[in-house]
Amino acid sequence: MSGRVEIQSDDRFSLCGDVEFDEVGDLKKQGLAAVADASAEHDKLSIDLAQLSQSNSVTVALMLAWLREGKTRGVAVNFTSVPPAIGKILEFSGLSSLVSYELAS
């Protein structure tokens, strides 16, 4: 199953499926558009990763791009249900203090 962005509400979207290197550009654009849309009415945005079936370092790259866009637009971005492997990448790379996230239980 390829990766996709699913809009849940105007202040929440999900990253779902398998995030693959060859589709990251499209996923980035979809997420950036969702962040821009959220900024029109909200100062917070939640991005849910519970439906990811496979993730890797490119998932972290997407998270950082969306976080940066949120910061530019004055939107606090929080990631929920972050897979433990992504949490470890954030921790080992020194990014855990820069990214607001909650690990999946």
Secondary structure as UniProt FT lines:
FT   STRAND          4..9
FT   TURN            10..11
FT   STRAND          12..18
FT   HELIX           21..23
FT   HELIX           24..39
FT   TURN            40..41
FT   STRAND          44..48
FT   TURN            50..51
FT   STRAND          52..54
FT   HELIX           57..73
FT   STRAND          76..82
FT   HELIX           84..92
FT   TURN            93..94
FT   TURN            96..98
FT   STRAND          100..103
//
